[in-house]
Amino acid sequence: MKVVVLAVGLVVLWLVFFSSSEGGDEGEWRSAQFPSMSACLEAVRTVTGSDLNIATDKPDRVSGRLSQTNQPFMCTKKETGSLGTFYEAMFRE
């Protein structure tokens, strides 16, 4: 039951929070905020349908390339006064 709730939650987060910006010929950048690094990485994996080829694996930043498209992704820890601590996902489609 927890897996179903997590999967539904990730889809809802994707629908509500993922926004796009101009990406030119390389595709659009997508981004969103998550409460943990694991939630951030799982969302990128779920939304893109791709395995993650990790190149940088640090507590405050995980980055690399999507296995299916070779496009970049990253999850980065952010700390702000107004929003607190969160993890920002960014990837190209």
N, C-alpha and C positions, 0 to 999 in steps of 0.2 A: 504494500500500500504506500509506503514511503517513497518508493521509486516512481510510482505513478504521480504522486503529489509533486515530487521534484521535477519530473518531466513536464507536467502541466505548468508548473511555476516558471520553468525556463522558457517555455513557449510564450507565456503571458509576458514575461520580462522582455522577450525579444519583440513582441508586437507593440508593447508600450514604450520601451526605452530605446530601442535601436533607432538611430537617426543616421542620415546619410549626408555626405558633403561631396562636392565635385571631385572626381578622380581622374578625369581625362581619359586617355586611352587605356590606362591600367585598371579601370574599374572604380567603383565608388567605395569610399571608406565608410565603414559602419562602426558605431561606438555605442557603449552602454556602461552603466555602473552596477557593480555587484558587491555584496557584503563580504565575500571571501575570494581568495585566489582560486580555490578549487571550483567555486561556482562560476567564476569568470572563464576559466579554461573549459569547463563543461559546456557553457553556453556557446562559446566559439565553436567547439567540436560539434554540438548539436545543430546549430544554425547553419553551419557550412556543410555539414555531412561529411567532413573530412577529418582524417587523423592529423595530429599536430606533430610536425618535425621540429622539436625544440632545439634551439641553438644557444640561448641564454637562459639559465635556470637559477635565479637568485630569489631570495624571499620577497623582495619588493618589485621584481620584474621578471616575467617569463616571456620570451619572444622566439620567433622562428618563422617557419613557412608551413602553409597548408599542403598536405601531401597530394591532394588531387589537382590543385591549380598552381602550386608553387608561389602563391601570393603571400605577402607578409601578414603576420598577426602579432599582437602583444597584449599582455595583461600587466598593468602597472598599478602599484599602490599609490594612492593619492590621499593627502591629508589637508583638510581645510577647516577653518574656524566655523563656517556656517553648515557645512554638510558632514563634518566629521571625517572618519577614515572610511575609504571605499576602494574598490579595485575597478579600474577602467579597462574595458576590452576595446580593442581597435583591430580591424582587419579589413582587407580588400576583398570584394566579391569577384 
